[in-house]
Structures are given as C-alpha cells and as structure tokens.
Amino acid sequence: MTSAEMIAAHRAAVGADPSSTRCPIMGTYGPPLVEFVRGEGSWLWDRDGRRYLDLLSGLAVTSLGHSHPEVAAALAQQSQTLLHVSNLFATEHAPVVASTLDRLLGGGGQVFFANSGAEAVECALKLARRWGPAAAGRYQVVSAWGSFHGRTLAALAATGQPAKHEPFQPLPEGFRHVPFDDLEALDAAVTPDVAAVLLEAVQGEGGVQPASVEYLRGVREICSERNVLMMVDEVQTGLGRCGAWFAHQHAGVRPDVVTMAKALGNGVPIGACWATAEAASSFVPGDHATTYGGQPLATAAARAVLEVMEAEDVVGRSTRAGERCTEALTGAPHVVSVRGRGLLLAVELDVPSADVARELLDRGVVVNAVTPTALRLAPSLLITDEELDTGVAAVLDAAALVADRTEGGTSR
Ligand SMILES: Cc1ncc(COP(=O)(O)O)c(C=O)c1O
C-alpha cells in the first residue's frame, strides 16, 4: 500500500471522507501502518481480525502485555468509584504508588506525578533550576548527544539531537551537550554554572546505547564533588525493562533525581519524577503543578502495575528473556551485533532495518527500526519463551528475505 492509500484506508476506517487528502489528525506522525482494535498479552489484532506478535509494547509501555486483567480490573473499579478531584485534595492510590516507587529507588525520596515522560523530565528540569541558586547564575543542565528527553520545549532543549532542535529555534537557554559515555567530556562541562546533569542509563531513542557502569559511577562522583544534581531519565528504561528496577541500578549508583513514565501505567498516561528528600525540598508549594498529576484513575493503574510487576518478578524475567533473545540472535545470519539491557534490545543488521520492520509487519510481528540499521525489541516483560522464540525466528527470516531481495535488486 502507498502512503496515500493507507491514509485513505485509515480515513475510511474512522468514518472520515476517504476521498479527502486532509486527515483529521495533525501530521506530526507518519501515516499509520495498521489500525489495531484489540490487544491481549503479547498479541494485537487489527480490524480484519489478523493477529500480530507485539515485540515493541507501544514503545516500551505495555510491559505487562495488553489488557492485563489486574490492571483492567483496577481501572474498571476506579472508573466507577472516583475519577478526579484535583490536587487540592488527597486521594487513595497516589501515596501508595509514591511509596512503592521510593522503596524501589532505595528510599528517602519524594515523588511528583505527571502525565507523560516529557512532563516528568520537565519537572526534573524545573527542580534543577530551583536547586542551583539561579541568582548565582547556576542553572545550566548538561545532557548527552544522542539523548532523547521528550518534546516539550525544555525537554527538547535537553535532548541531544540537533535535527529535532532545528525547526523550533530559539529553544530555552541553559542547556549544553557532551558526547555520551565520555567522562572526560562531562568532567570538563560541569563548570560552576551547572546545576544538574541529565542522562539516560541506556539511550533508548538514540539507538539503544547503554552507558558503561564506570561512566555512571564517574558521573555520580563528579556530581557529588560539585554539588550538582545527577538526574537519570528512566522514562524508557525504568520499571524492570532493563533487567533491574531502574537501569542505573546496574552501576550501583543512587541518582538525586529519576524520571519515569511509559511502563508505570501499562498504557494509561502517567509519569513521575522522584527526587531525594534533599533535592525535592528545593520546591515549595506553588512551584510546580499539573491538574491531572497523580489522579485516581492513573494511580489506580500504576498501583496495580507495580503490584503485578513485583508479584511476577519482572526484573528476573526481563533479565532471563533478554539473555535468551541475545543468545538466539548473536552470530545469526545478517545479525551484526545485539546490544542493550534486559528486554530493551537493538539488533544491528547488515540490511536496512526499515525494510525488515516492514516485512515483519506484513508477517504479523511488530518491531521498530530504531536506527537505519538496527531494530528495537521491547516486548512485554511477561512474554513466554515460546512467543519470544517465534519473534526471534521471524526477525531472522525477515532479515534473510530482505537480504535476498536486496541482492536481487528488488529492495522496496
Ligand atoms: C528517555 C525518554 N525520556 C522522555 C521521553 C518522552 O516521553 P513522552 O513521549 O511520554 O513525553 C521518552 C520517550 O520516548 C524517552 O524515551
């Protein structure tokens, strides 16, 4: 199908005039490839009833698979009990979720609830401005080239991808970037005007690039020495995805600030920014707020998600499944290498990854091309061995087919 045909089909499916070329949704995303109508566990179904194995989890969001019964039950119950009252009042689940997150992060901290990853990062960036006495000119945030922190203006300014900055200049000032995983560069960049360092422990959108354990330890030392906040963006990597509750824990370091979102609601929008009590105390009432932050429906989902994650040992499962997947792919034809941690993996191929992703979709397997040569795999942390093996076999078949086609000069 061409893009125009897909837009027309999508318009027809949503009841809009298929002959019009104007889609009712703003053109910030490419045309949809498939319309999904249902999901269960690691599987999705399209409008025609065709089944797909989901190895992407809506970009590392549905870590417990689709329609998890305990999350669904918590949502159903909460929707009939109380939906919203605002942060002028207390509600049942927010403090429980905050306490669980604090425990998983080692304790002694506090949580601000947001509605997305970018908003969780925005909270961290505002906290950094409060931490560094702005009057003393201490407000710079150092982040890494290749990083991704979201699309709000400040999160975009922290994002280390010039092509994404380009259309939105001038961006907020106070951001500087250094090469990722390069301690010397970071050391030089953390000058007296810096309030915080913001990093991903594994760069997700940047191509699934893990930071070394030594780097994260070195960053911790530099930040501690200079009284600068070490902020780790775990929006994609957190909550078991990388074979630890949070990916930075592989390095045994304790950041001052950790952001998270995606898996926290298993598809229900919620984000969170955790900070040590000392860092969090930089905020005073009125400094930061959001109408929906910590609201009952989102925190009911998050509470159920965390309970299932602990009961199901998602950290152990993600570690074991990641190893199984890496083992099966490493050294296979057309696989150059496999990198990542736990169940956030990039499969580096010797054929164009977009062609392989497209071929996989045609065969009923969902992945994404995270770089022109690498596929990202981020399946449900509850995926079975059988499902994982099916997915791995499909990736290898699709890569072989694309390679044959390319050699035959018929690459699409
Ligand atoms: C590390 C990281 N931070 C922030 C974000 C932004 O999250 P959201 O899209 O929920 O705003 C993302 C999204 O992919 C991310 O991977």
The ligand as an SDF file (V2000), in Angstrom:
LIG
                    3D

 16 16  0  0  0  0  0  0  0  0999 V2000
   14.1770    8.6190   27.8020 C   0  0  0  0  0  0  0  0  0  0  0  0
   12.9160    9.3050   27.4170 C   0  0  0  0  0  0  0  0  0  0  0  0
   12.5840   10.4490   28.0410 N   0  0  0  0  0  0  0  0  0  0  0  0
   11.4570   11.1050   27.7480 C   0  0  0  0  0  0  0  0  0  0  0  0
   10.5930   10.6250   26.7890 C   0  0  0  0  0  0  0  0  0  0  0  0
    9.3380   11.3850   26.4690 C   0  0  0  0  0  0  0  0  0  0  0  0
    8.2320   10.6870   26.9450 O   0  0  0  0  0  0  0  0  0  0  0  0
    6.7610   11.0510   26.4100 P   0  0  0  0  0  0  0  0  0  0  0  0
    6.7210   10.6700   24.9750 O   0  0  0  0  0  0  0  0  0  0  0  0
    5.8490   10.2290   27.2860 O   0  0  0  0  0  0  0  0  0  0  0  0
    6.5810   12.5140   26.6150 O   0  0  0  0  0  0  0  0  0  0  0  0
   10.8970    9.4350   26.1150 C   0  0  0  0  0  0  0  0  0  0  0  0
   10.0060    8.9050   25.0670 C   0  0  0  0  0  0  0  0  0  0  0  0
   10.3430    8.0690   24.2820 O   0  0  0  0  0  0  0  0  0  0  0  0
   12.0920    8.7600   26.4400 C   0  0  0  0  0  0  0  0  0  0  0  0
   12.4360    7.6290   25.8170 O   0  0  0  0  0  0  0  0  0  0  0  0
  1  2  1  0
  2  3  1  0
  2 15  2  0
  3  4  2  0
  4  5  1  0
  5  6  1  0
  5 12  2  0
  6  7  1  0
  7  8  1  0
  8  9  2  0
  8 10  1  0
  8 11  1  0
 12 13  1  0
 12 15  1  0
 13 14  2  0
 15 16  1  0
M  END
$$$$
